[in-house]
């Protein structure tokens, strides 16, 4: 039986960005779920099956970095890629120090996002996260 494609969860309060990223991930052959907030993701049934999270940095309620920290403290940490329209080197350094796979500025290069996803899935598959 073929192995199921990894599930990528996209969390972004900007609907157009969320839908564009969702379409890109699907075109690359990934299974995708997309939600508008960290709280919505955390209360969804998708958390347990998610192989990688792509989260907006600035969202109402819980930021992408706060979500990453929450996931890192859980029994099954999920590799996280943060995207932001407001890049800040200090925040980037803190995010990378906290273990995020990538910190991308919008609009981001598709190739860089794909490299981050491959890294996340490789690390997760090897038990490196």
N, C-alpha and C positions, 0 to 999 in steps of 0.2 A: 504494500500500500504506500503511495507517495506521501512524503512528509508534508504537513500543512505549511503553507506560506506563513512567514512571520506576520504578526499583527502589529501595526504601527498605530498608536493613538495620538491624535492631534488635538491639542487644547489651546484654543485661541478665541478671544472674545470678538475679534474682527471677523465677521462672517465671510467677507470676500477673500481674506487671507486664508482662513480655515478651509474654504472650499477649493481654492487654488492649490493649496498644499495637498489636500485630499486627492484631487485629480492627478497631481504629479505622482504621488505615491502609488495610486492605482495603475497609472500608465507604466510604472516600473515593475508591476507585478506583485505588489504587496497587498495584503488585506488591510483595510483602514477603517478606523472609527474616528469620528470627529465630534467634539463637544465644545461648548462655549465657556466652560469654567473648570477650574481645578476641583471645586466641590462636586460638580456634575460628574466628572471623571471618577473621583474617589468613591462616589456612591453607585457607580455603574457596575455591571457584571463583567465589563471588559478589563478591569484592572488585573485580574488573575491571569488573563490570557495575553496581555500586552507584552511584546518583546522589546519595544522601544517607544519612548514618549518624545514628541516634539511639542514643546510648550512655549507660548508667548511669555516673555519676561514680565510685562506689565499687564495685569488683569485685576479687575475688581475682586475683593475678597481675599484671594491668595495669589501671590506672584508665582511665576514659574520656578524661581529659585526656592521659595518656600515649599512648593509642591515637591521639588527634587529632594529637599531635606526630609520631608515627610516620607517619601518613598524609600529613601536611603535608610531610614530608621525602621522600616517595616521588615517583616520576615522574608519578603521577596523584593529586594531593590530592583528597580527598572531603570536601565540606562536612559539618560535624559539628554536631549538636545534643546538648548534655549535659543529662541529667536527674539529679536528686539528691534523696534523702530528708533530706540533711543540708546545707542551704544555708549557705554561708559567703561573706561579701562579698569577702574577700581572694582566695579561690579563684575566685569569679565574675570578679573583675577580671583575674586572671591568665589565666583561660580566654578571656575576651573579647579580651584583648590578644594571645593566641596565635592568634586568628582563628576561634574557634568562632562559629557562627551564633546560637546561643541557649544560655542556661543556665537551665533551668526547675526549679523546686522541685516535688516530688511532694506531693500530687496537683496536676497542672498543668491549666491551662485548655486544652481542646481547641483553641479558637480561636487561642490564642497559639502552640501547637505547629504548627498549620496555617500560620500566618503565617511562622513560622521555616522550615518546609519550602518554602513558596513562595519565600521569599527565597533559600534555598539552591539551589533548582532554577533560579531566574532568574540568580543569580550564576554557577552552573556552566554554564548554557547560553550566557551572554554571554562566557565566558572570564574572568570576574572572579575566579576562584579557581584 
